[in-house]
Amino acid sequence: MTASWIHALREVVGRKHVLEDAASLLAYESDALTLFRCSPAAVVLPQFTEEVVAIMRILHREKIPCAARGAGTGLSGGALVPEGGVILSMTRMNQILSVCEKSMCAIVQPGVVNLDLSKRVEPLGLRYAPDPASQTVSTLGGNVAENAGGPMCFLHGTTTNHLLGAKVVLSDGSLHDWSTQDDLDLRGFLCGSEGTLGVMVELTLRLITKPKRVVTMLAAYQDVAQACAAVAGIVAQGIRPVALEVMDQKAIQAVERSVYRSGLPQDAGAVLIAEIEDVGGHIEIEQERLEACLREYSPLRLEIAQTDRQRIAIWKGRKGAGGAMGQLAPDSYVMDGVVPRSKLAEVMAFVDKIEEEVGLPVANLFHAGDGNIHPHFAYDARDPKQCEAVEEAGAKILRKCLELGGSLSGEHGIGLEKQHLMREQFGEKEIALMERLRGVFNPENLLNPGKGLPMSRGCSEAFHRHKSKSRA
Ligand SMILES: Cc1cc2nc3c(=O)[nH]c(=O)nc-3n(C[C@H](O)[C@H](O)[C@H](O)COP(=O)(O)OP(=O)(O)OC[C@H]3O[C@@H](n4cnc5c(N)ncnc54)[C@H](O)[C@@H]3O)c2cc1C
């Protein structure tokens, strides 16, 4: 017999927007970190704010745990609910509500895909700066919840620097407007809260002007250490590129064997992509300084994109690299940690050591300017031993990041993946304070339970860790 709360949800959004059959739910049992899986009891797809309010009231009355979900590209196990829970898929809330050219901002629903906003404002000479490599798919709501970064965030800052306001529905169904910044900055608090404070239903985002000119360079180096040294050198000389991205040889080769192939030099141990923008009319001077600095570190080759086509090809390789990892193994575990830029070469040497220990290939592509590393472990999720091995290896690398003065996450969030390591970065007092703050907004822990902060044992068992995939 269908539960009364399912009937109630159907009344709010219509029968076809409440999914309950096993085949439909399969797509919602994990995000892009497939180490964690848990099938929801139902998925509900609202289109309007009033529907989200009504849904949250029903779920609150029934004490049913729930989580919002954008495109499900998250890499820390964020958009999952424990058994019996409900997912609110925000993909039907995908309207750009208004664009104000004069104030350089846009009001959007949270399910708008990141790149769609930039495409929409491009004819006005504007763009939305945060550009995660998943920007063709990931949603702006998911980006805010994870405080997403991207190659261009080295100069322009991550999502938190571009969120001007938000309308949020709390777990009890109350609707709030967090758009003022002159008092306690709830807007800033929301950014990076991993969907644990409320469901975002409307966002006001800052737009920036498109640069007059852009110069993109690709330097091929002997190895990753040399590329990292060049990154530290560029920043130390006061050069301000928009992006400083590194890919190692495994990543380059995976790209070149995939549909994202873009002519990257396969003999190089690493490539460094550096891009500068013309903001104040001094791009020629910056270009000279950047080129000289890249040459100081003895590149095997240095290419300077002369046309838009060449520039797009370079970025096609970098942005497609995550997807190209499918060339290495059936599954990929993408880690995310941060170290001070000066420690990049040291942490990458440690990643090499772990790769040898674990015996599985690790490709590296990372936001080097921000010290944000992303080792990609290639493994087979059908083998529970490999699942355990990559997870343990990931924890070792994160501990190394902490030892070097870094942190557990640059942009993918804590989610389920890293919550058990939070006590290694933060003291008991800090964790208790974060729990109390979260409790103000989500007192019964019904909204996205188990994410971000250390879980109690009972709660962690509600999610299936290492449930290996069965494939035909
Ligand atoms: C190939 C690939 C490349 C990637 N590259 C990058 C990168 O360069 N930079 C980067 O930062 N990340 C990157 N990611 C990770 C991921 O794309 C980002 O974390 C992105 O912000 C997630 O957006 P999403 O819409 O898929 O959110 P989901 O995965 O659906 O959800 C992520 C979190 O947001 C919450 N959430 C979603 N919508 C709402 C809402 N409306 N209200 C409240 N909470 C909400 C969910 O509950 C969950 O906790 C990459 C992922 C992949 C697969």
The ligand as a Gaussian input file, in Angstrom:
#p B3LYP/6-31G(d) Opt

LIG

0 1
 C       34.238000      15.400000     -14.189000
 C       34.025000      16.271000     -12.973000
 C       34.757000      17.437000     -12.840000
 C       34.585000      18.249000     -11.710000
 N       35.299000      19.417000     -11.612000
 C       35.108000      20.226000     -10.561000
 C       35.834000      21.460000     -10.457000
 O       36.643000      21.824000     -11.311000
 N       35.585000      22.235000      -9.375000
 C       34.687000      21.874000      -8.409000
 O       34.503000      22.630000      -7.461000
 N       34.017000      20.713000      -8.482000
 C       34.189000      19.894000      -9.523000
 N       33.491000      18.712000      -9.603000
 C       32.570000      18.338000      -8.512000
 C       31.103000      18.789000      -8.711000
 O       30.821000      18.995000     -10.076000
 C       30.810000      20.046000      -7.885000
 O       30.889000      19.752000      -6.511000
 C       29.436000      20.675000      -8.190000
 O       29.353000      21.889000      -7.482000
 C       28.253000      19.788000      -7.807000
 O       27.084000      20.291000      -8.432000
 P       25.815000      19.349000      -8.684000
 O       24.743000      20.179000      -9.258000
 O       26.188000      18.151000      -9.428000
 O       25.452000      18.985000      -7.166000
 P       25.099000      17.568000      -6.526000
 O       26.211000      16.620000      -6.674000
 O       23.763000      17.148000      -6.975000
 O       24.993000      18.002000      -4.984000
 C       26.142000      18.469000      -4.300000
 C       25.710000      18.978000      -2.911000
 O       24.889000      20.127000      -3.096000
 C       23.658000      19.975000      -2.387000
 N       22.657000      20.689000      -3.169000
 C       22.413000      20.601000      -4.491000
 N       21.437000      21.456000      -4.836000
 C       21.048000      22.083000      -3.702000
 C       20.055000      23.062000      -3.388000
 N       19.275000      23.608000      -4.328000
 N       19.925000      23.454000      -2.092000
 C       20.718000      22.929000      -1.123000
 N       21.666000      22.016000      -1.367000
 C       21.828000      21.604000      -2.636000
 C       23.447000      18.471000      -2.298000
 O       22.627000      18.119000      -1.208000
 C       24.875000      17.973000      -2.115000
 O       25.251000      18.048000      -0.765000
 C       33.662000      17.876000     -10.702000
 C       32.915000      16.699000     -10.856000
 C       33.098000      15.899000     -11.968000
 C       32.287000      14.638000     -12.089000

